[in-house]
Amino acid sequence: MERAQLDEASFVFSQEGNCMDSKNEIEILEIKCMNDLGIDQTERCFYVLKTESWSIDSLDELQELIDRIKKSLQK
């Protein structure tokens, strides 16, 4: 029997709301890693971001989240 193929993984991050928007105490960001050919087969995926409000100070912060996802998907 062939090994099952991993097509999608979802990661949910949370953080305190930013100081500019007092209505959101918590910010939620969901990042889905998807590939119909298999995430673990191709070792590549498309990143789908879903949020109502997520604040970053720099692109490095977003890259850190992507790096954490890559690390958790390593064989």
N, CA, C, O and CB atoms as a CASP TS submission, in Angstrom:
PFRMAT TS
TARGET T0000
AUTHOR 0000-0000-0000
METHOD Language model
MODEL 1
PARENT N/A
ATOM      1  N   MET     1       0.839  -1.182   0.000  1.00  0.00           N
ATOM      2  CA  MET     1       0.000   0.000   0.000  1.00  0.00           C
ATOM      3  C   MET     1       0.885   1.247   0.000  1.00  0.00           C
ATOM      4  O   MET     1       1.869   1.329   0.735  1.00  0.00           O
ATOM      5  CB  MET     1      -0.955  -0.003   1.219  1.00  0.00           C
ATOM      6  N   GLU     2       0.513   2.215  -0.841  1.00  0.00           N
ATOM      7  CA  GLU     2       1.280   3.455  -0.916  1.00  0.00           C
ATOM      8  C   GLU     2       1.036   4.328   0.311  1.00  0.00           C
ATOM      9  O   GLU     2      -0.009   4.263   0.959  1.00  0.00           O
ATOM     10  CB  GLU     2       0.922   4.225  -2.189  1.00  0.00           C
ATOM     11  N   ARG     3       2.023   5.129   0.595  1.00  0.00           N
ATOM     12  CA  ARG     3       1.924   6.072   1.709  1.00  0.00           C
ATOM     13  C   ARG     3       0.875   7.145   1.401  1.00  0.00           C
ATOM     14  O   ARG     3       0.791   7.615   0.267  1.00  0.00           O
ATOM     15  CB  ARG     3       3.300   6.725   1.994  1.00  0.00           C
ATOM     16  N   ALA     4       0.087   7.531   2.388  1.00  0.00           N
ATOM     17  CA  ALA     4      -0.929   8.569   2.215  1.00  0.00           C
ATOM     18  C   ALA     4      -0.260   9.893   1.859  1.00  0.00           C
ATOM     19  O   ALA     4       0.819  10.213   2.357  1.00  0.00           O
ATOM     20  CB  ALA     4      -1.787   8.721   3.498  1.00  0.00           C
ATOM     21  N   GLN     5      -0.909  10.641   1.004  1.00  0.00           N
ATOM     22  CA  GLN     5      -0.386  11.920   0.530  1.00  0.00           C
ATOM     23  C   GLN     5      -0.969  13.060   1.366  1.00  0.00           C
ATOM     24  O   GLN     5      -2.178  13.105   1.597  1.00  0.00           O
ATOM     25  CB  GLN     5      -0.712  12.123  -0.972  1.00  0.00           C
ATOM     26  N   LEU     6      -0.134  13.960   1.809  1.00  0.00           N
ATOM     27  CA  LEU     6      -0.575  15.141   2.557  1.00  0.00           C
ATOM     28  C   LEU     6      -0.808  16.274   1.566  1.00  0.00           C
ATOM     29  O   LEU     6       0.137  16.772   0.954  1.00  0.00           O
ATOM     30  CB  LEU     6       0.475  15.556   3.649  1.00  0.00           C
ATOM     31  N   ASP     7      -2.071  16.682   1.406  1.00  0.00           N
ATOM     32  CA  ASP     7      -2.425  17.720   0.440  1.00  0.00           C
ATOM     33  C   ASP     7      -2.540  19.107   1.056  1.00  0.00           C
ATOM     34  O   ASP     7      -2.325  20.110   0.376  1.00  0.00           O
ATOM     35  CB  ASP     7      -3.718  17.366  -0.227  1.00  0.00           C
ATOM     36  N   GLU     8      -2.878  19.169   2.339  1.00  0.00           N
ATOM     37  CA  GLU     8      -3.145  20.466   2.952  1.00  0.00           C
ATOM     38  C   GLU     8      -2.853  20.429   4.446  1.00  0.00           C
ATOM     39  O   GLU     8      -3.108  19.430   5.118  1.00  0.00           O
ATOM     40  CB  GLU     8      -4.596  20.886   2.708  1.00  0.00           C
ATOM     41  N   ALA     9      -2.319  21.529   4.950  1.00  0.00           N
ATOM     42  CA  ALA     9      -2.112  21.699   6.381  1.00  0.00           C
ATOM     43  C   ALA     9      -2.514  23.126   6.731  1.00  0.00           C
ATOM     44  O   ALA     9      -2.287  24.053   5.954  1.00  0.00           O
ATOM     45  CB  ALA     9      -0.620  21.402   6.792  1.00  0.00           C
ATOM     46  N   SER    10      -3.110  23.295   7.900  1.00  0.00           N
ATOM     47  CA  SER    10      -3.581  24.604   8.330  1.00  0.00           C
ATOM     48  C   SER    10      -2.904  24.984   9.644  1.00  0.00           C
ATOM     49  O   SER    10      -2.780  24.162  10.552  1.00  0.00           O
ATOM     50  CB  SER    10      -5.123  24.612   8.486  1.00  0.00           C
ATOM     51  N   PHE    11      -2.473  26.228   9.732  1.00  0.00           N
ATOM     52  CA  PHE    11      -1.791  26.737  10.919  1.00  0.00           C
ATOM     53  C   PHE    11      -2.506  28.013  11.366  1.00  0.00           C
ATOM     54  O   PHE    11      -2.760  28.904  10.556  1.00  0.00           O
ATOM     55  CB  PHE    11      -0.267  27.009  10.631  1.00  0.00           C
ATOM     56  N   VAL    12      -2.827  28.094  12.645  1.00  0.00           N
ATOM     57  CA  VAL    12      -3.523  29.259  13.172  1.00  0.00           C
ATOM     58  C   VAL    12      -2.622  29.932  14.202  1.00  0.00           C
ATOM     59  O   VAL    12      -2.181  29.309  15.168  1.00  0.00           O
ATOM     60  CB  VAL    12      -4.898  28.862  13.798  1.00  0.00           C
ATOM     61  N   PHE    13      -2.360  31.203  13.977  1.00  0.00           N
ATOM     62  CA  PHE    13      -1.530  32.006  14.872  1.00  0.00           C
ATOM     63  C   PHE    13      -2.417  33.054  15.540  1.00  0.00           C
ATOM     64  O   PHE    13      -3.391  33.519  14.949  1.00  0.00           O
ATOM     65  CB  PHE    13      -0.344  32.681  14.096  1.00  0.00           C
ATOM     66  N   SER    14      -2.077  33.417  16.763  1.00  0.00           N
ATOM     67  CA  SER    14      -2.801  34.483  17.454  1.00  0.00           C
ATOM     68  C   SER    14      -1.804  35.405  18.144  1.00  0.00           C
ATOM     69  O   SER    14      -0.704  34.998  18.519  1.00  0.00           O
ATOM     70  CB  SER    14      -3.809  33.897  18.481  1.00  0.00           C
ATOM     71  N   GLN    15      -2.221  36.652  18.298  1.00  0.00           N
ATOM     72  CA  GLN    15      -1.392  37.633  18.990  1.00  0.00           C
ATOM     73  C   GLN    15      -2.292  38.716  19.559  1.00  0.00           C
ATOM     74  O   GLN    15      -3.448  38.857  19.160  1.00  0.00           O
ATOM     75  CB  GLN    15      -0.324  38.243  18.038  1.00  0.00           C
ATOM     76  N   GLU    16      -1.750  39.469  20.488  1.00  0.00           N
ATOM     77  CA  GLU    16      -2.489  40.603  21.037  1.00  0.00           C
ATOM     78  C   GLU    16      -2.717  41.622  19.926  1.00  0.00           C
ATOM     79  O   GLU    16      -1.889  41.775  19.028  1.00  0.00           O
ATOM     80  CB  GLU    16      -1.726  41.247  22.237  1.00  0.00           C
ATOM     81  N   GLY    17      -3.853  42.316  19.999  1.00  0.00           N
ATOM     82  CA  GLY    17      -4.166  43.345  19.021  1.00  0.00           C
ATOM     83  C   GLY    17      -3.166  44.489  19.071  1.00  0.00           C
ATOM     84  O   GLY    17      -2.510  44.711  20.089  1.00  0.00           O
ATOM     85  N   ASN    18      -3.056  45.209  17.970  1.00  0.00           N
ATOM     86  CA  ASN    18      -2.116  46.334  17.938  1.00  0.00           C
ATOM     87  C   ASN    18      -2.691  47.527  18.689  1.00  0.00           C
ATOM     88  O   ASN    18      -3.889  47.580  18.965  1.00  0.00           O
ATOM     89  CB  ASN    18      -1.787  46.728  16.485  1.00  0.00           C
ATOM     90  N   CYS    19      -1.839  48.468  19.013  1.00  0.00           N
ATOM     91  CA  CYS    19      -2.256  49.620  19.818  1.00  0.00           C
ATOM     92  C   CYS    19      -3.048  50.647  19.001  1.00  0.00           C
ATOM     93  O   CYS    19      -3.620  51.574  19.574  1.00  0.00           O
ATOM     94  CB  CYS    19      -1.034  50.289  20.436  1.00  0.00           C
ATOM     95  N   MET    20      -3.090  50.500  17.693  1.00  0.00           N
ATOM     96  CA  MET    20      -3.798  51.445  16.835  1.00  0.00           C
ATOM     97  C   MET    20      -5.281  51.094  16.688  1.00  0.00           C
ATOM     98  O   MET    20      -6.087  51.952  16.329  1.00  0.00           O
ATOM     99  CB  MET    20      -3.141  51.491  15.466  1.00  0.00           C
ATOM    100  N   ASP    21      -5.639  49.856  16.959  1.00  0.00           N
ATOM    101  CA  ASP    21      -7.014  49.377  16.760  1.00  0.00           C
ATOM    102  C   ASP    21      -7.509  48.726  18.041  1.00  0.00           C
ATOM    103  O   ASP    21      -7.321  47.527  18.249  1.00  0.00           O
ATOM    104  CB  ASP    21      -7.093  48.372  15.570  1.00  0.00           C
ATOM    105  N   SER    22      -8.132  49.505  18.886  1.00  0.00           N
ATOM    106  CA  SER    22      -8.504  49.014  20.209  1.00  0.00           C
ATOM    107  C   SER    22      -9.687  48.045  20.206  1.00  0.00           C
ATOM    108  O   SER    22      -9.959  47.426  21.235  1.00  0.00           O
ATOM    109  CB  SER    22      -8.825  50.173  21.091  1.00  0.00           C
ATOM    110  N   LYS    23     -10.395  47.891  19.090  1.00  0.00           N
ATOM    111  CA  LYS    23     -11.560  46.999  19.081  1.00  0.00           C
ATOM    112  C   LYS    23     -11.163  45.525  19.017  1.00  0.00           C
ATOM    113  O   LYS    23     -11.966  44.666  19.383  1.00  0.00           O
ATOM    114  CB  LYS    23     -12.462  47.334  17.904  1.00  0.00           C
ATOM    115  N   ASN    24      -9.961  45.208  18.568  1.00  0.00           N
ATOM    116  CA  ASN    24      -9.498  43.824  18.488  1.00  0.00           C
ATOM    117  C   ASN    24      -8.475  43.545  19.581  1.00  0.00           C
ATOM    118  O   ASN    24      -7.333  44.000  19.509  1.00  0.00           O
ATOM    119  CB  ASN    24      -8.893  43.531  17.100  1.00  0.00           C
ATOM    120  N   GLU    25      -8.896  42.796  20.591  1.00  0.00           N
ATOM    121  CA  GLU    25      -7.962  42.434  21.654  1.00  0.00           C
ATOM    122  C   GLU    25      -7.014  41.341  21.198  1.00  0.00           C
ATOM    123  O   GLU    25      -5.851  41.301  21.600  1.00  0.00           O
ATOM    124  CB  GLU    25      -8.719  41.984  22.900  1.00  0.00           C
ATOM    125  N   ILE    26      -7.526  40.449  20.349  1.00  0.00           N
ATOM    126  CA  ILE    26      -6.732  39.336  19.822  1.00  0.00           C
ATOM    127  C   ILE    26      -6.833  39.350  18.301  1.00  0.00           C
ATOM    128  O   ILE    26      -7.917  39.536  17.748  1.00  0.00           O
ATOM    129  CB  ILE    26      -7.218  37.963  20.404  1.00  0.00           C
ATOM    130  N   GLU    27      -5.717  39.155  17.637  1.00  0.00           N
ATOM    131  CA  GLU    27      -5.691  39.034  16.183  1.00  0.00           C
ATOM    132  C   GLU    27      -5.401  37.578  15.827  1.00  0.00           C
ATOM    133  O   GLU    27      -4.556  36.934  16.450  1.00  0.00           O
ATOM    134  CB  GLU    27      -4.624  39.994  15.550  1.00  0.00           C
ATOM    135  N   ILE    28      -6.101  37.074  14.831  1.00  0.00           N
ATOM    136  CA  ILE    28      -5.964  35.684  14.397  1.00  0.00           C
ATOM    137  C   ILE    28      -5.544  35.667  12.934  1.00  0.00           C
ATOM    138  O   ILE    28      -6.093  36.403  12.113  1.00  0.00           O
ATOM    139  CB  ILE    28      -7.293  34.892  14.604  1.00  0.00           C
ATOM    140  N   LEU    29      -4.572  34.827  12.615  1.00  0.00           N
ATOM    141  CA  LEU    29      -4.124  34.624  11.241  1.00  0.00           C
ATOM    142  C   LEU    29      -4.092  33.127  10.984  1.00  0.00           C
ATOM    143  O   LEU    29      -3.438  32.379  11.711  1.00  0.00           O
ATOM    144  CB  LEU    29      -2.718  35.276  10.986  1.00  0.00           C
ATOM    145  N   GLU    30      -4.800  32.692   9.948  1.00  0.00           N
ATOM    146  CA  GLU    30      -4.745  31.298   9.523  1.00  0.00           C
ATOM    147  C   GLU    30      -3.954  31.239   8.226  1.00  0.00           C
ATOM    148  O   GLU    30      -4.235  31.974   7.280  1.00  0.00           O
ATOM    149  CB  GLU    30      -6.180  30.692   9.342  1.00  0.00           C
ATOM    150  N   ILE    31      -2.968  30.361   8.191  1.00  0.00           N
ATOM    151  CA  ILE    31      -2.186  30.139   6.970  1.00  0.00           C
ATOM    152  C   ILE    31      -2.359  28.684   6.578  1.00  0.00           C
ATOM    153  O   ILE    31      -2.026  27.773   7.337  1.00  0.00           O
ATOM    154  CB  ILE    31      -0.663  30.498   7.174  1.00  0.00           C
ATOM    155  N   LYS    32      -2.887  28.482   5.375  1.00  0.00           N
ATOM    156  CA  LYS    32      -3.022  27.126   4.848  1.00  0.00           C
ATOM    157  C   LYS    32      -1.890  26.883   3.871  1.00  0.00           C
ATOM    158  O   LYS    32      -1.540  27.748   3.068  1.00  0.00           O
ATOM    159  CB  LYS    32      -4.409  26.912   4.162  1.00  0.00           C
ATOM    160  N   CYS    33      -1.333  25.706   3.954  1.00  0.00           N
ATOM    161  CA  CYS    33      -0.294  25.260   3.039  1.00  0.00           C
ATOM    162  C   CYS    33      -0.955  24.172   2.189  1.00  0.00           C
ATOM    163  O   CYS    33      -1.360  23.136   2.718  1.00  0.00           O
ATOM    164  CB  CYS    33       1.014  24.729   3.809  1.00  0.00           C
ATOM    165  N   MET    34      -1.066  24.402   0.864  1.00  0.00           N
ATOM    166  CA  MET    34      -1.840  23.510   0.013  1.00  0.00           C
ATOM    167  C   MET    34      -1.087  23.153  -1.273  1.00  0.00           C
ATOM    168  O   MET    34      -0.379  23.978  -1.851  1.00  0.00           O
ATOM    169  CB  MET    34      -3.178  24.151  -0.328  1.00  0.00           C
ATOM    170  N   ASN    35      -1.263  21.894  -1.703  1.00  0.00           N
ATOM    171  CA  ASN    35      -0.738  21.456  -2.988  1.00  0.00           C
ATOM    172  C   ASN    35      -1.421  20.143  -3.356  1.00  0.00           C
ATOM    173  O   ASN    35      -1.283  19.150  -2.642  1.00  0.00           O
ATOM    174  CB  ASN    35       0.820  21.293  -2.944  1.00  0.00           C
ATOM    175  N   ASP    36      -2.150  20.134  -4.454  1.00  0.00           N
ATOM    176  CA  ASP    36      -2.860  18.928  -4.905  1.00  0.00           C
ATOM    177  C   ASP    36      -1.911  17.794  -5.254  1.00  0.00           C
ATOM    178  O   ASP    36      -2.314  16.631  -5.276  1.00  0.00           O
ATOM    179  CB  ASP    36      -3.724  19.249  -6.109  1.00  0.00           C
ATOM    180  N   LEU    37      -0.662  18.120  -5.524  1.00  0.00           N
ATOM    181  CA  LEU    37       0.328  17.083  -5.844  1.00  0.00           C
ATOM    182  C   LEU    37       0.961  16.495  -4.590  1.00  0.00           C
ATOM    183  O   LEU    37       1.756  15.558  -4.663  1.00  0.00           O
ATOM    184  CB  LEU    37       1.416  17.655  -6.745  1.00  0.00           C
ATOM    185  N   GLY    38       0.599  17.054  -3.442  1.00  0.00           N
ATOM    186  CA  GLY    38       1.121  16.559  -2.173  1.00  0.00           C
ATOM    187  C   GLY    38       2.206  17.456  -1.622  1.00  0.00           C
ATOM    188  O   GLY    38       3.232  17.679  -2.265  1.00  0.00           O
ATOM    189  N   ILE    39       1.977  17.961  -0.446  1.00  0.00           N
ATOM    190  CA  ILE    39       2.961  18.813   0.213  1.00  0.00           C
ATOM    191  C   ILE    39       4.234  18.027   0.498  1.00  0.00           C
ATOM    192  O   ILE    39       5.342  18.522   0.289  1.00  0.00           O
ATOM    193  CB  ILE    39       2.388  19.397   1.516  1.00  0.00           C
ATOM    194  N   ASP    40       4.067  16.811   0.971  1.00  0.00           N
ATOM    195  CA  ASP    40       5.244  16.018   1.327  1.00  0.00           C
ATOM    196  C   ASP    40       5.908  15.367   0.117  1.00  0.00           C
ATOM    197  O   ASP    40       7.039  14.893   0.219  1.00  0.00           O
ATOM    198  CB  ASP    40       4.858  14.953   2.323  1.00  0.00           C
ATOM    199  N   GLN    41       5.224  15.337  -1.025  1.00  0.00           N
ATOM    200  CA  GLN    41       5.815  14.789  -2.247  1.00  0.00           C
ATOM    201  C   GLN    41       6.669  15.838  -2.957  1.00  0.00           C
ATOM    202  O   GLN    41       7.784  15.557  -3.397  1.00  0.00           O
ATOM    203  CB  GLN    41       4.714  14.274  -3.190  1.00  0.00           C
ATOM    204  N   THR    42       6.126  17.050  -3.061  1.00  0.00           N
ATOM    205  CA  THR    42       6.801  18.113  -3.808  1.00  0.00           C
ATOM    206  C   THR    42       7.653  19.000  -2.918  1.00  0.00           C
ATOM    207  O   THR    42       8.521  19.727  -3.401  1.00  0.00           O
ATOM    208  CB  THR    42       5.786  18.959  -4.535  1.00  0.00           C
ATOM    209  N   GLU    43       7.400  18.936  -1.606  1.00  0.00           N
ATOM    210  CA  GLU    43       8.076  19.800  -0.628  1.00  0.00           C
ATOM    211  C   GLU    43       7.863  21.282  -0.944  1.00  0.00           C
ATOM    212  O   GLU    43       8.671  22.131  -0.566  1.00  0.00           O
ATOM    213  CB  GLU    43       9.579  19.487  -0.595  1.00  0.00           C
ATOM    214  N   ARG    44       6.769  21.577  -1.637  1.00  0.00           N
ATOM    215  CA  ARG    44       6.386  22.950  -1.954  1.00  0.00           C
ATOM    216  C   ARG    44       4.893  23.079  -1.736  1.00  0.00           C
ATOM    217  O   ARG    44       4.152  22.102  -1.845  1.00  0.00           O
ATOM    218  CB  ARG    44       6.777  23.334  -3.417  1.00  0.00           C
ATOM    219  N   CYS    45       4.457  24.284  -1.428  1.00  0.00           N
ATOM    220  CA  CYS    45       3.020  24.496  -1.285  1.00  0.00           C
ATOM    221  C   CYS    45       2.677  25.946  -1.614  1.00  0.00           C
ATOM    222  O   CYS    45       3.541  26.820  -1.689  1.00  0.00           O
ATOM    223  CB  CYS    45       2.550  24.136   0.148  1.00  0.00           C
ATOM    224  N   PHE    46       1.392  26.159  -1.803  1.00  0.00           N
ATOM    225  CA  PHE    46       0.854  27.497  -1.962  1.00  0.00           C
ATOM    226  C   PHE    46       0.379  27.939  -0.582  1.00  0.00           C
ATOM    227  O   PHE    46      -0.259  27.169   0.137  1.00  0.00           O
ATOM    228  CB  PHE    46      -0.311  27.542  -3.031  1.00  0.00           C
ATOM    229  N   TYR    47       0.683  29.156  -0.221  1.00  0.00           N
ATOM    230  CA  TYR    47       0.281  29.683   1.073  1.00  0.00           C
ATOM    231  C   TYR    47      -0.969  30.540   0.894  1.00  0.00           C
ATOM    232  O   TYR    47      -0.979  31.482   0.103  1.00  0.00           O
ATOM    233  CB  TYR    47       1.429  30.504   1.722  1.00  0.00           C
ATOM    234  N   VAL    48      -2.012  30.205   1.631  1.00  0.00           N
ATOM    235  CA  VAL    48      -3.268  30.949   1.596  1.00  0.00           C
ATOM    236  C   VAL    48      -3.443  31.585   2.963  1.00  0.00           C
ATOM    237  O   VAL    48      -3.496  30.885   3.974  1.00  0.00           O
ATOM    238  CB  VAL    48      -4.491  30.025   1.227  1.00  0.00           C
ATOM    239  N   LEU    49      -3.534  32.918   3.000  1.00  0.00           N
ATOM    240  CA  LEU    49      -3.659  33.651   4.253  1.00  0.00           C
ATOM    241  C   LEU    49      -5.096  34.102   4.449  1.00  0.00           C
ATOM    242  O   LEU    49      -5.725  34.625   3.529  1.00  0.00           O
ATOM    243  CB  LEU    49      -2.707  34.857   4.278  1.00  0.00           C
ATOM    244  N   LYS    50      -5.613  33.894   5.666  1.00  0.00           N
ATOM    245  CA  LYS    50      -6.972  34.312   5.996  1.00  0.00           C
ATOM    246  C   LYS    50      -6.941  35.027   7.343  1.00  0.00           C
ATOM    247  O   LYS    50      -6.450  34.486   8.334  1.00  0.00           O
ATOM    248  CB  LYS    50      -7.951  33.092   6.029  1.00  0.00           C
ATOM    249  N   THR    51      -7.471  36.248   7.366  1.00  0.00           N
ATOM    250  CA  THR    51      -7.505  37.017   8.602  1.00  0.00           C
ATOM    251  C   THR    51      -8.530  38.137   8.494  1.00  0.00           C
ATOM    252  O   THR    51      -8.830  38.618   7.401  1.00  0.00           O
ATOM    253  CB  THR    51      -6.114  37.588   8.925  1.00  0.00           C
ATOM    254  N   GLU    52      -9.056  38.540   9.624  1.00  0.00           N
ATOM    255  CA  GLU    52      -9.869  39.749   9.674  1.00  0.00           C
ATOM    256  C   GLU    52      -8.998  40.922  10.092  1.00  0.00           C
ATOM    257  O   GLU    52      -9.253  42.067   9.718  1.00  0.00           O
ATOM    258  CB  GLU    52     -11.062  39.578  10.646  1.00  0.00           C
ATOM    259  N   SER    53      -7.973  40.622  10.869  1.00  0.00           N
ATOM    260  CA  SER    53      -7.048  41.655  11.314  1.00  0.00           C
ATOM    261  C   SER    53      -5.768  40.982  11.801  1.00  0.00           C
ATOM    262  O   SER    53      -5.807  40.147  12.705  1.00  0.00           O
ATOM    263  CB  SER    53      -7.682  42.536  12.437  1.00  0.00           C
ATOM    264  N   TRP    54      -4.637  41.343  11.203  1.00  0.00           N
ATOM    265  CA  TRP    54      -3.334  40.844  11.624  1.00  0.00           C
ATOM    266  C   TRP    54      -2.327  41.944  11.338  1.00  0.00           C
ATOM    267  O   TRP    54      -2.249  42.432  10.210  1.00  0.00           O
ATOM    268  CB  TRP    54      -2.951  39.501  10.890  1.00  0.00           C
ATOM    269  N   SER    55      -1.573  42.332  12.319  1.00  0.00           N
ATOM    270  CA  SER    55      -0.623  43.431  12.179  1.00  0.00           C
ATOM    271  C   SER    55       0.807  42.914  12.238  1.00  0.00           C
ATOM    272  O   SER    55       1.134  42.044  13.045  1.00  0.00           O
ATOM    273  CB  SER    55      -0.851  44.485  13.269  1.00  0.00           C
ATOM    274  N   ILE    56       1.647  43.458  11.375  1.00  0.00           N
ATOM    275  CA  ILE    56       3.079  43.153  11.418  1.00  0.00           C
ATOM    276  C   ILE    56       3.852  44.460  11.372  1.00  0.00           C
ATOM    277  O   ILE    56       3.401  45.449  10.793  1.00  0.00           O
ATOM    278  CB  ILE    56       3.498  42.215  10.240  1.00  0.00           C
ATOM    279  N   ASP    57       5.019  44.444  11.990  1.00  0.00           N
ATOM    280  CA  ASP    57       5.888  45.621  11.971  1.00  0.00           C
ATOM    281  C   ASP    57       6.844  45.580  10.783  1.00  0.00           C
ATOM    282  O   ASP    57       7.333  46.614  10.328  1.00  0.00           O
ATOM    283  CB  ASP    57       6.680  45.720  13.277  1.00  0.00           C
ATOM    284  N   SER    58       7.104  44.365  10.288  1.00  0.00           N
ATOM    285  CA  SER    58       8.043  44.227   9.169  1.00  0.00           C
ATOM    286  C   SER    58       7.745  42.932   8.413  1.00  0.00           C
ATOM    287  O   SER    58       7.070  42.040   8.927  1.00  0.00           O
ATOM    288  CB  SER    58       9.521  44.241   9.674  1.00  0.00           C
ATOM    289  N   LEU    59       8.253  42.847   7.197  1.00  0.00           N
ATOM    290  CA  LEU    59       8.092  41.627   6.411  1.00  0.00           C
ATOM    291  C   LEU    59       8.817  40.453   7.055  1.00  0.00           C
ATOM    292  O   LEU    59       8.452  39.298   6.836  1.00  0.00           O
ATOM    293  CB  LEU    59       8.604  41.840   4.991  1.00  0.00           C
ATOM    294  N   ASP    60       9.835  40.744   7.844  1.00  0.00           N
ATOM    295  CA  ASP    60      10.566  39.680   8.549  1.00  0.00           C
ATOM    296  C   ASP    60       9.644  38.900   9.477  1.00  0.00           C
ATOM    297  O   ASP    60       9.818  37.692   9.640  1.00  0.00           O
ATOM    298  CB  ASP    60      11.734  40.271   9.352  1.00  0.00           C
ATOM    299  N   GLU    61       8.670  39.563  10.087  1.00  0.00           N
ATOM    300  CA  GLU    61       7.724  38.879  10.972  1.00  0.00           C
ATOM    301  C   GLU    61       6.891  37.859  10.204  1.00  0.00           C
ATOM    302  O   GLU    61       6.655  36.753  10.690  1.00  0.00           O
ATOM    303  CB  GLU    61       6.805  39.894  11.659  1.00  0.00           C
ATOM    304  N   LEU    62       6.448  38.230   9.007  1.00  0.00           N
ATOM    305  CA  LEU    62       5.682  37.295   8.178  1.00  0.00           C
ATOM    306  C   LEU    62       6.567  36.146   7.711  1.00  0.00           C
ATOM    307  O   LEU    62       6.131  34.995   7.687  1.00  0.00           O
ATOM    308  CB  LEU    62       5.070  38.021   6.963  1.00  0.00           C
ATOM    309  N   GLN    63       7.794  36.448   7.346  1.00  0.00           N
ATOM    310  CA  GLN    63       8.734  35.410   6.926  1.00  0.00           C
ATOM    311  C   GLN    63       9.000  34.424   8.061  1.00  0.00           C
ATOM    312  O   GLN    63       9.148  33.227   7.816  1.00  0.00           O
ATOM    313  CB  GLN    63      10.051  36.039   6.454  1.00  0.00           C
ATOM    314  N   GLU    64       9.063  34.911   9.290  1.00  0.00           N
ATOM    315  CA  GLU    64       9.275  34.039  10.446  1.00  0.00           C
ATOM    316  C   GLU    64       8.133  33.022  10.585  1.00  0.00           C
ATOM    317  O   GLU    64       8.371  31.855  10.895  1.00  0.00           O
ATOM    318  CB  GLU    64       9.399  34.880  11.734  1.00  0.00           C
ATOM    319  N   LEU    65       6.900  33.472  10.355  1.00  0.00           N
ATOM    320  CA  LEU    65       5.760  32.558  10.419  1.00  0.00           C
ATOM    321  C   LEU    65       5.853  31.485   9.332  1.00  0.00           C
ATOM    322  O   LEU    65       5.610  30.307   9.595  1.00  0.00           O
ATOM    323  CB  LEU    65       4.443  33.339  10.281  1.00  0.00           C
ATOM    324  N   ILE    66       6.203  31.894   8.121  1.00  0.00           N
ATOM    325  CA  ILE    66       6.361  30.939   7.017  1.00  0.00           C
ATOM    326  C   ILE    66       7.471  29.950   7.341  1.00  0.00           C
ATOM    327  O   ILE    66       7.331  28.755   7.083  1.00  0.00           O
ATOM    328  CB  ILE    66       6.666  31.675   5.688  1.00  0.00           C
ATOM    329  N   ASP    67       8.572  30.436   7.904  1.00  0.00           N
ATOM    330  CA  ASP    67       9.688  29.551   8.273  1.00  0.00           C
ATOM    331  C   ASP    67       9.261  28.543   9.340  1.00  0.00           C
ATOM    332  O   ASP    67       9.675  27.385   9.295  1.00  0.00           O
ATOM    333  CB  ASP    67      10.886  30.379   8.782  1.00  0.00           C
ATOM    334  N   ARG    68       8.445  28.968  10.288  1.00  0.00           N
ATOM    335  CA  ARG    68       7.940  28.046  11.322  1.00  0.00           C
ATOM    336  C   ARG    68       7.080  26.950  10.692  1.00  0.00           C
ATOM    337  O   ARG    68       7.153  25.788  11.092  1.00  0.00           O
ATOM    338  CB  ARG    68       7.119  28.818  12.388  1.00  0.00           C
ATOM    339  N   ILE    69       6.268  27.327   9.708  1.00  0.00           N
ATOM    340  CA  ILE    69       5.442  26.332   9.013  1.00  0.00           C
ATOM    341  C   ILE    69       6.324  25.343   8.269  1.00  0.00           C
ATOM    342  O   ILE    69       6.127  24.132   8.368  1.00  0.00           O
ATOM    343  CB  ILE    69       4.465  27.017   8.034  1.00  0.00           C
ATOM    344  N   LYS    70       7.301  25.858   7.521  1.00  0.00           N
ATOM    345  CA  LYS    70       8.217  24.968   6.779  1.00  0.00           C
ATOM    346  C   LYS    70       8.906  23.992   7.715  1.00  0.00           C
ATOM    347  O   LYS    70       9.017  22.804   7.410  1.00  0.00           O
ATOM    348  CB  LYS    70       9.273  25.787   6.014  1.00  0.00           C
ATOM    349  N   LYS    71       9.369  24.490   8.854  1.00  0.00           N
ATOM    350  CA  LYS    71      10.062  23.644   9.807  1.00  0.00           C
ATOM    351  C   LYS    71       9.149  22.538  10.348  1.00  0.00           C
ATOM    352  O   LYS    71       9.586  21.399  10.515  1.00  0.00           O
ATOM    353  CB  LYS    71      10.601  24.487  10.953  1.00  0.00           C
ATOM    354  N   SER    72       7.907  22.866  10.616  1.00  0.00           N
ATOM    355  CA  SER    72       6.985  21.853  11.156  1.00  0.00           C
ATOM    356  C   SER    72       6.582  20.816  10.109  1.00  0.00           C
ATOM    357  O   SER    72       6.128  19.731  10.471  1.00  0.00           O
ATOM    358  CB  SER    72       5.735  22.528  11.710  1.00  0.00           C
ATOM    359  N   LEU    73       6.735  21.124   8.821  1.00  0.00           N
ATOM    360  CA  LEU    73       6.374  20.189   7.769  1.00  0.00           C
ATOM    361  C   LEU    73       7.561  19.345   7.304  1.00  0.00           C
ATOM    362  O   LEU    73       7.391  18.450   6.477  1.00  0.00           O
ATOM    363  CB  LEU    73       5.790  20.940   6.598  1.00  0.00           C
ATOM    364  N   GLN    74       8.755  19.616   7.822  1.00  0.00           N
ATOM    365  CA  GLN    74       9.930  18.840   7.425  1.00  0.00           C
ATOM    366  C   GLN    74       9.775  17.399   7.837  1.00  0.00           C
ATOM    367  O   GLN    74       9.200  17.081   8.879  1.00  0.00           O
ATOM    368  CB  GLN    74      11.200  19.425   8.033  1.00  0.00           C
ATOM    369  N   LYS    75      10.298  16.543   7.003  1.00  0.00           N
ATOM    370  CA  LYS    75      10.220  15.088   7.265  1.00  0.00           C
ATOM    371  C   LYS    75      11.098  14.693   8.414  1.00  0.00           C
ATOM    372  O   LYS    75      11.155  13.516   8.771  1.00  0.00           O
ATOM    373  CB  LYS    75      10.615  14.290   6.029  1.00  0.00           C
TER
END
